[in-house]
Amino acid sequence: MLPKAVLRPARRGGRRHRLQAAQFTQRRCARWLAGEREELWDAMPATRRKRPEEMDDEEARSARQSRCCSLAAEGEPSRACAALTSPPLLNNTGAVAAKLQEKHPRAAPARPALVALGQP
């Protein structure tokens, strides 16, 4: 139970987030020693997370709240508030893609002679 409940990878990995990953594990070890074993076990994700476009409004709200709580527990209050107040990403629809293409038109090729060669 210990490896699954405590020795889990942190949300963010990599060199830049090494300190956060260490603090994440230290906090979980302290909670284990304090006797919060059942809470640690219940906090484990049971299945893969749904994408925002797969969720209904209540599920999306619940996901934002749980992200807020986890960020607050990691000592990131400004990101926790942003998780609650930031608008969600737009779904990938034709209208959204058309608006993005209007804002970011394709530039002419830098070397027109190489266009005939095709993809690399």
N, C-alpha and C positions, 0 to 999 in steps of 0.2 A: 504494500500500500504506500510506503514511503516514497519510492521512486516515482510512482504515478501521481501522487498528490503534491509532492514538494519539489522534486528535481525535474521540473518541466522547463522547457525553453521559454524565455521571456518573449513578449510580443514582438519586440524589435531586436534584431541581432546585428552583428557586425561590429567593426572596430569603433565606430563613433558612439555606439550605444553600450559599450562594455560595462561602464559604471552602472547604468540602469539595470542591466541584466544581473549584475552581482547583487545589487540592492533588492531586486525582485526575489532572488533565491534566498537571500538572508532574511527577508521579511517572512517568506513562506516557512523557513526553518524555525524562526522565532514563534510563529503561530503554531507549528507542529509541537514544539516544546511546551507551549502554553496550554496544550490540550484541545486545540481547535481542529482536530483530525477530521471530524465529520463535515465541518464547513469547508475544509480544503478539498475533500473528496467530492462534495456536492458542487463546488465551483468549477470542476473540470468540465470542458465542453463534451457533450455526449455525441454529437454528430457534427458534420461540417456545417459551417455557417451558410445561410442563404444569402444570395446576392440581393442588393436593395430592390432591384426590379421584380424579384420573386416574392417580396414581402408585401403584406397588406399594411394599412396605416398603423394598426395596433402593434404588429410585430416590429415594424420599423421604430416605433416609439420606444418599445421595450429594449430593442437593441441599442438605441442611442443612450438610454438610461443606464444599461449595464456597462457600456463603454465609458460613460461618465464616471461611474463608480470605480471602475478599474483604473482609470487615469488619476482620479483623486487619491486612490490608495497608493499609487506609485509616486505621489507627491507632485503632480502636474496639474495644479488648479486651473490655470488659464486654458489649457487644452481640454480639461474636463468641462468647463463652461462652454467652450466652443463646440464640443460634441453635442451639447443640448440646443444651442442657439443657431448654429450654422445651418443654412438650407441644405437639403440633400442634393446629391448629384442628379442631373436630368437623365431620364432613360434614353437609350440609344434608339432614336426614331429617325425617320426620314426628314422630318421638319428640322430637328436639331442638327442633323448632318448638313442640311442645306444652309442653315444659318452660319454654321462654322465655315463652310466653303466660301460663303459670301465674305466673311471677315478675313479669311486667309486664302486668297486665290493662289493658284499655282503660278510660279514664276516661269519665264521662258528659260529653256535650258542654257546653261553657261556656254556649252560648246555644241552648237547645232550639228556639227559634222559627226558627232558621236551618237546622236539619237538613232540613226539608222542601224546601229549595231545591235540594239535591243538590250535586254536585261543581261547583267554580268553572269 
